[in-house]
Amino acid sequence: MSLWLQAVLENFASGDYENLRANLMPMAPIPIPQCMMRELSFGERCCRDVEKDRLFPIRFIWLMEAHEQRMFELEPTRSSYLHPEELLDHWNRASSDPEYMKSLEVSGCQFDFFEKAIKVEDMGWIYIGEQFIEDFLQVEAALGFVIRFPDPLNKEGKPAFQAERLRRKEEQKTDTSCPAISEWWDEDEFHQFYRDQIETAEKIKVLDAEKQNRAEWRGQIWRKSDIPVIWTQAITKGVSGFINRDHWHAKFSLSGHDLHIDHVSLLAGFITISCREYRIFVDQNEATRGGGFTHKDGGGTNLRNFPLSYVVGDYLIYADNPLQSWQRLEIGKLDYPDALSVWKLEKLGKGII
């Protein structure tokens, strides 16, 4: 057992979730998905008494299971006793059916619908959260490995959430709502927009350095929302299949408006210019775009409308990094999957009417 893993297990046993989040996870020898930080934050808030309210770190267990299956080609083991699809089914049914919830409570379960968590007897509190399936897939994506679960018809097991995987795959193939066109990746057009007008937007000022969930922007106070921004790699004619182009997009709703956000990546030019750009569409109309280009060594950066910021109703869309690094481009991989976030207006700042 590595010293890091030993320290992690000791901290889970003692309930020191803050030390896990702030100190141990950042030095992990394997990639740590952002959803694990949310799980640990839940533990800090709600699992302070390890004797009565212990956290059952299911996302960490998924990560260890994926790591072991990937490294040692093990058969499905550790997480087989708590299948994520079955757990989510229990949660969804209990959320909508009071009688079913009572039957689970009789068997020892407890529910916290505000924090979105379920306590299972002899295990502890399991954080379901806002995006349980996405969290599971995020763990797999962090290690680049599909976790297998026991299947009586297949010794090697099978993946969880296969219907959701198929839906996303088909959506990528048939999504005609994406406005992207291959001209977005045209080097000349890109440079024409970003070369001469270097305009940088106002950065947010984080008010809580530890939690990073409250900030001031343009004299107003904003709180980071739980609205998930789920990025999927897009299949785009004239883009997909090229080793120097990538395209990701996300869709969600804010204040009654449909939003579609594209992220464009391009490596171009004889001396390799790195181009990155966001485009925001509101109700199918382009609202803003922001990004820039830089030489591969990071010098000579031209930015326009970046950091990216756009207000929709009481919400602020903000990004101070591209999804993919300026210095390199790995097709199909996001270096900063949480670079773009959604903030909710909390209150007016001092002196603002």
C-alpha positions in Angstrom: 0.0 0.0 0.0 1.4 3.4 -0.9 1.9 6.0 1.8 -0.6 8.3 0.1 -3.3 5.6 0.1 -2.6 4.8 3.7 -2.9 8.4 4.7 -6.2 8.7 2.7 -7.7 5.6 4.4 -6.6 6.9 7.8 -8.3 10.2 7.2 -11.5 8.6 6.0 -11.5 6.5 9.2 -11.0 9.5 11.4 -13.5 11.7 9.4 -11.0 14.3 8.5 -12.6 15.2 5.2 -11.2 18.7 5.1 -7.6 17.4 5.2 -8.5 14.9 2.5 -10.0 17.7 0.2 -7.5 20.4 0.9 -4.2 18.5 1.3 -4.2 14.9 0.3 -6.3 14.8 -2.9 -4.2 17.6 -4.6 -1.1 15.4 -4.2 -2.7 12.2 -5.4 -0.6 10.0 -7.7 -3.6 9.4 -10.0 -6.1 11.9 -11.5 -8.8 13.1 -9.1 -12.1 14.1 -10.6 -13.8 17.2 -9.4 -16.9 15.3 -8.2 -14.8 13.8 -5.4 -14.1 17.3 -4.0 -17.9 17.8 -3.9 -18.3 14.5 -2.1 -15.7 15.5 0.5 -17.3 18.9 0.9 -20.6 17.1 1.7 -18.7 15.1 4.3 -17.4 18.3 5.9 -20.9 19.7 6.2 -22.9 16.7 7.2 -20.6 13.9 8.5 -18.8 15.4 11.5 -19.6 12.5 13.9 -17.9 9.5 12.3 -19.6 7.2 14.9 -23.1 8.2 13.9 -22.8 10.0 10.5 -19.9 8.5 8.7 -19.4 9.3 5.0 -19.4 6.4 2.6 -17.1 7.7 -0.2 -18.7 6.0 -3.1 -16.8 8.2 -5.7 -13.5 7.3 -4.1 -14.5 3.6 -4.2 -15.3 3.9 -7.9 -11.9 5.5 -8.5 -10.1 2.7 -6.6 -12.1 0.1 -8.4 -11.3 1.6 -11.8 -7.6 1.9 -10.9 -7.3 -1.7 -9.8 -9.3 -3.1 -12.7 -7.1 -1.0 -15.1 -3.7 -1.8 -13.5 -4.2 -5.4 -12.5 -6.9 -6.6 -14.8 -8.9 -7.7 -11.8 -12.5 -9.1 -12.1 -15.2 -6.8 -10.7 -14.9 -6.8 -6.9 -15.0 -3.9 -4.6 -18.0 -1.9 -5.8 -20.1 -4.9 -6.8 -22.0 -4.9 -3.5 -23.5 -1.5 -4.3 -24.3 -1.1 -7.9 -24.6 2.6 -8.9 -27.7 2.0 -11.1 -29.5 0.2 -8.3 -28.6 2.9 -5.8 -29.9 5.6 -8.1 -33.1 3.7 -8.7 -33.7 3.5 -4.9 -33.1 7.2 -4.6 -35.4 8.2 -7.5 -38.2 5.9 -6.3 -37.9 7.1 -2.7 -37.9 10.8 -4.0 -41.3 10.3 -5.7 -43.0 7.5 -3.7 -43.5 8.1 0.0 -44.5 4.5 0.6 -41.4 3.2 -1.0 -39.3 5.6 1.0 -41.0 4.4 4.2 -40.2 0.8 3.3 -36.5 1.7 2.9 -36.6 3.6 6.2 -37.9 0.5 7.9 -34.8 -1.4 6.6 -32.5 1.3 8.2 -32.1 3.9 5.5 -32.3 7.7 6.1 -32.9 10.4 3.5 -31.7 14.0 3.3 -33.4 15.5 0.3 -31.9 19.0 1.0 -28.3 17.7 0.7 -29.4 14.9 -1.7 -28.0 12.0 0.2 -29.0 8.6 1.6 -27.8 6.9 4.7 -27.5 3.1 4.4 -27.2 1.1 7.5 -23.7 -0.3 8.3 -22.3 1.9 5.5 -22.9 5.6 6.2 -24.1 8.6 4.2 -23.8 8.3 0.4 -23.9 11.6 -1.5 -26.1 11.4 -4.5 -25.9 15.1 -5.5 -27.3 16.8 -8.6 -25.5 14.7 -11.2 -24.9 11.2 -10.0 -24.5 9.6 -13.4 -22.3 12.4 -14.7 -20.1 12.0 -11.6 -19.7 8.2 -12.2 -18.8 8.9 -15.9 -16.4 11.6 -14.7 -14.5 9.1 -12.5 -14.2 6.8 -15.4 -13.0 9.6 -17.7 -10.4 10.7 -15.2 -8.6 7.3 -15.5 -9.7 6.6 -19.1 -11.2 3.2 -18.0 -14.7 1.8 -18.0 -15.6 0.1 -14.7 -17.1 -3.4 -15.0 -19.7 -4.7 -12.6 -20.7 -8.4 -12.0 -23.0 -9.9 -14.6 -24.1 -13.5 -14.3 -24.0 -13.8 -18.1 -20.6 -12.4 -18.5 -17.6 -13.3 -16.4 -15.8 -10.1 -17.2 -18.8 -8.1 -16.1 -20.4 -5.1 -17.9 -20.4 -1.3 -17.6 -23.1 0.6 -15.6 -25.5 3.1 -17.2 -25.3 1.6 -20.6 -28.5 3.2 -21.8 -27.1 6.7 -20.9 -23.9 5.9 -22.7 -25.8 4.9 -25.8 -28.0 8.0 -25.6 -25.0 10.2 -25.5 -23.3 8.4 -28.3 -26.4 8.7 -30.5 -26.9 12.4 -29.5 -23.4 13.1 -30.7 -24.2 11.5 -34.1 -27.7 13.1 -34.6 -27.4 16.5 -32.9 -28.4 19.0 -35.5 -28.9 21.8 -33.0 -25.2 22.5 -32.7 -24.4 25.7 -34.7 -20.8 24.9 -35.3 -19.4 25.1 -38.9 -15.9 24.2 -40.1 -15.1 27.9 -40.8 -14.7 28.4 -37.0 -11.5 26.5 -37.3 -10.1 28.6 -40.1 -6.8 30.1 -39.0 -7.2 33.3 -41.0 -10.8 34.0 -39.7 -9.7 33.2 -36.2 -6.7 35.6 -36.3 -8.7 38.4 -37.9 -11.1 38.4 -34.9 -8.5 38.1 -32.2 -5.3 39.7 -33.6 -6.0 43.5 -33.5 -8.5 43.9 -30.7 -7.0 42.8 -27.4 -9.8 43.3 -24.9 -9.8 41.5 -21.5 -13.0 41.3 -19.4 -13.2 41.9 -15.7 -12.1 39.0 -13.5 -14.2 37.9 -10.6 -12.8 38.5 -7.1 -13.2 35.4 -5.0 -14.4 36.3 -1.5 -13.9 32.9 0.2 -10.4 31.6 -0.7 -11.0 28.2 0.9 -14.4 27.3 -0.6 -14.1 29.3 -3.8 -17.9 29.6 -3.9 -18.6 33.4 -3.5 -17.2 36.2 -5.6 -17.6 39.8 -6.4 -18.0 40.9 -10.1 -18.9 44.4 -11.3 -19.9 45.4 -7.8 -22.3 42.6 -7.2 -22.0 39.4 -5.1 -22.4 36.0 -6.8 -22.5 32.5 -5.5 -21.3 29.5 -7.5 -24.4 27.5 -8.5 -24.8 23.7 -8.6 -26.0 23.8 -12.2 -23.8 21.3 -14.0 -22.1 22.2 -17.2 -21.6 18.8 -18.9 -19.2 18.8 -21.9 -19.4 16.3 -24.6 -17.1 15.9 -27.5 -18.9 16.9 -30.7 -18.8 15.2 -34.1 -18.4 18.0 -36.6 -17.8 17.8 -40.3 -14.5 19.2 -41.3 -13.2 19.0 -37.7 -13.6 15.5 -36.3 -10.8 13.2 -37.3 -8.2 15.9 -37.6 -5.2 15.7 -35.2 -5.0 19.5 -34.7 -8.7 20.3 -34.1 -11.2 19.6 -31.3 -14.7 20.6 -30.5 -16.7 20.3 -27.3 -20.1 21.6 -26.4 -22.6 21.8 -23.5 -26.3 22.6 -23.3 -28.4 23.7 -20.4 -31.2 26.2 -19.5 -31.0 29.5 -17.5 -33.8 31.8 -16.5 -36.1 30.3 -19.2 -33.5 30.5 -22.0 -31.8 27.6 -23.8 -28.0 27.9 -23.8 -25.6 26.2 -26.1 -21.9 26.7 -25.5 -19.1 25.6 -27.9 -15.4 25.3 -27.2 -13.1 25.5 -30.1 -9.4 24.3 -30.1 -7.0 24.6 -33.0 -3.2 24.2 -33.5 -2.2 26.0 -36.6 0.6 27.8 -38.4 4.2 26.9 -39.3 5.4 27.8 -35.7 2.4 26.2 -34.1 -0.1 28.8 -32.9 -2.5 27.6 -30.2 -6.1 28.9 -30.6 -8.9 28.5 -28.0 -12.4 30.0 -28.1 -15.8 29.8 -26.4 -19.0 30.7 -28.2 -22.2 31.2 -26.3 -25.6 30.9 -28.0 -28.8 31.9 -26.3 -32.1 30.6 -27.8 -30.1 29.7 -30.9 -28.6 33.2 -31.4 -24.9 33.9 -30.9 -24.6 36.1 -27.8 -20.8 36.4 -27.4 -17.5 34.7 -28.1 -14.2 35.0 -26.3 -10.7 33.5 -26.2 -7.5 34.1 -28.1 -4.3 32.6 -29.5 -0.8 32.1 -28.2 2.4 30.7 -29.5 3.2 27.2 -28.3 5.8 28.5 -25.7 3.0 30.7 -24.1 4.4 34.0 -25.4 2.7 36.6 -27.7 -0.8 36.0 -26.3 -3.7 37.8 -27.9 -6.9 37.8 -25.9 -10.4 39.2 -26.6 -13.4 39.1 -24.3 -11.4 36.9 -21.9 -11.9 35.9 -19.2 -15.3 35.1 -20.7 -18.3 36.5 -18.9 -22.0 36.7 -19.9 -25.1 37.4 -17.9 -28.4 35.7 -18.4 -31.1 36.9 -16.0 -29.7 36.5 -12.5 -26.9 34.1 -13.7 -23.3 34.8 -14.7 -21.5 32.4 -17.1 -17.8 32.8 -16.4 -14.6 31.1 -17.6 -11.0 32.2 -16.9 -9.4 29.3 -18.6 -10.0 27.3 -21.8 -11.1 23.7 -21.4 -7.9 22.6 -23.1 -4.4 23.8 -22.3 -2.8 26.5 -24.3 0.5 24.6 -24.4 -0.8 21.3 -25.8 -3.8 19.7 -27.5 -4.8 16.1 -26.8 -7.9 15.3 -28.9 -10.7 14.0 -26.8 -9.3 15.1 -23.4 -10.2 18.1 -21.3 -7.4 19.6 -19.2 -9.7 22.0 -17.3 -13.3 20.4 -17.4 -14.5 22.9 -14.7 -13.0 26.0 -16.3 -16.5 27.4 -17.2 -19.0 27.8 -14.3 -22.4 29.3 -13.6 -22.9 31.8 -10.8 -26.1 33.0 -9.2 -26.6 36.7 -8.2 -26.8 36.8 -4.4 -27.1 40.5 -3.5 -26.0 43.9 -4.5 -22.6 45.1 -3.4 -22.1 48.3 -1.3 -23.0 51.4 -3.0 -24.9 49.7 -5.8 -28.5 50.7 -6.3 
